[in-house]
Amino acid sequence: EDISKAGNDPPKIDYLDRIRSTHDTGATIDDLERTTKRLKSTVDDLHTCLSAEVQKIDDEERLIRDKLHNLEEKKQRYATEHGIKNVNDIRDDLIEINAGGNIIAVRRG
């Protein structure tokens, strides 16, 4: 049966029947314990991998923040060296541009 045709719904799966069928296969408590241990091991491995990835992201974020801090320090140092007392107030500066004899005044920011 082709389920890709318009109007046809995919077959429904009764998950409770699947659980019952695995119970009916004769699985023992030992099988259940082995499966539980494998599942726990898999979850623990996934947790370890995710923790390592989160640590990498945290390390990268720290590097970016350090670089930003260094750039802010350089910006302040260069501003002081070149006569701008407070770089944060640069938005209040008035810039006058001579464009072909016409003076145009604009405010930064």
C-alpha positions as CSV (number, residue, x, y, z in Angstrom):
1,E,0.0,0.0,0.0
2,D,1.4,3.4,-1.0
3,I,1.1,5.9,1.9
4,S,2.5,8.8,-0.1
5,K,-0.8,9.2,-2.0
6,A,-2.9,12.2,-0.9
7,G,-5.6,11.3,1.6
8,N,-3.9,8.2,3.0
9,D,-2.7,8.2,6.6
10,P,0.4,6.4,7.6
11,P,-0.2,3.1,9.4
12,K,-0.7,3.6,13.2
13,I,1.6,1.7,15.5
14,D,0.4,0.6,18.9
15,Y,3.4,1.0,21.1
16,L,1.7,-0.8,24.0
17,D,1.4,-3.9,21.8
18,R,5.1,-3.7,21.0
19,I,5.9,-3.6,24.8
20,R,3.6,-6.6,25.3
21,S,5.3,-8.5,22.5
22,T,8.8,-8.0,24.0
23,H,7.4,-9.3,27.3
24,D,6.0,-12.3,25.5
25,T,9.4,-13.2,24.0
26,G,10.5,-14.7,27.2
27,A,13.0,-12.0,28.2
28,T,14.5,-12.7,31.6
29,I,15.4,-10.4,34.4
30,D,19.0,-10.8,33.5
31,D,18.2,-9.6,29.9
32,L,16.4,-6.6,31.4
33,E,19.3,-5.8,33.7
34,R,21.8,-6.0,30.8
35,T,19.6,-3.8,28.7
36,T,19.2,-1.3,31.6
37,K,23.0,-1.2,32.1
38,R,23.6,-0.7,28.4
39,L,21.0,2.1,28.4
40,K,22.6,3.8,31.4
41,S,26.1,3.4,29.9
42,T,24.8,5.0,26.7
43,V,23.2,7.9,28.5
44,D,26.4,8.4,30.6
45,D,28.5,8.5,27.4
46,L,26.2,11.0,25.9
47,H,26.3,13.1,29.0
48,T,30.1,13.0,28.9
49,C,30.2,14.0,25.3
50,L,27.7,16.9,25.8
51,S,29.7,18.1,28.8
52,A,32.9,18.2,26.8
53,E,31.1,20.2,24.0
54,V,29.7,22.6,26.5
55,Q,33.1,23.1,28.0
56,K,34.5,23.9,24.5
57,I,31.8,26.5,24.0
58,D,32.5,28.0,27.4
59,D,36.2,28.2,26.6
60,E,35.5,29.9,23.3
61,E,33.2,32.3,25.0
62,R,35.9,33.2,27.5
63,L,38.4,33.8,24.7
64,I,36.0,36.1,22.9
65,R,35.3,38.0,26.1
66,D,39.0,38.4,26.7
67,K,39.5,39.7,23.2
68,L,36.7,42.1,23.5
69,H,38.1,43.3,26.8
70,N,41.5,43.8,25.2
71,L,39.9,45.8,22.3
72,E,38.1,48.0,24.8
73,E,41.4,48.7,26.6
74,K,43.1,49.6,23.3
75,K,40.2,51.8,22.3
76,Q,40.4,53.7,25.5
77,R,44.3,53.9,25.3
78,Y,44.2,55.2,21.7
79,A,41.4,57.7,22.5
80,T,43.5,59.1,25.3
81,E,46.7,59.2,23.2
82,H,44.8,61.0,20.4
83,G,43.0,63.5,22.5
84,I,39.5,62.0,22.9
85,K,38.9,62.1,26.6
86,N,35.9,59.8,26.8
87,V,35.3,57.5,23.9
88,N,31.8,56.6,25.1
89,D,30.8,60.3,24.7
90,I,31.9,60.3,21.0
91,R,28.2,60.1,20.0
92,D,27.8,63.7,21.2
93,D,30.5,65.0,18.8
94,L,29.4,67.4,16.1
95,I,31.2,66.8,12.8
96,E,31.4,69.6,10.3
97,I,32.1,68.6,6.7
98,N,33.0,71.0,3.9
99,A,31.4,69.6,0.8
100,G,32.3,71.9,-2.1
101,G,32.0,75.1,-0.1
102,N,28.9,74.0,1.7
103,I,29.3,73.3,5.4
104,I,27.3,70.3,6.6
105,A,27.1,69.7,10.3
106,V,26.1,66.3,11.6
107,R,26.1,64.7,15.0
108,R,27.7,61.3,15.5
109,G,25.6,58.4,16.6
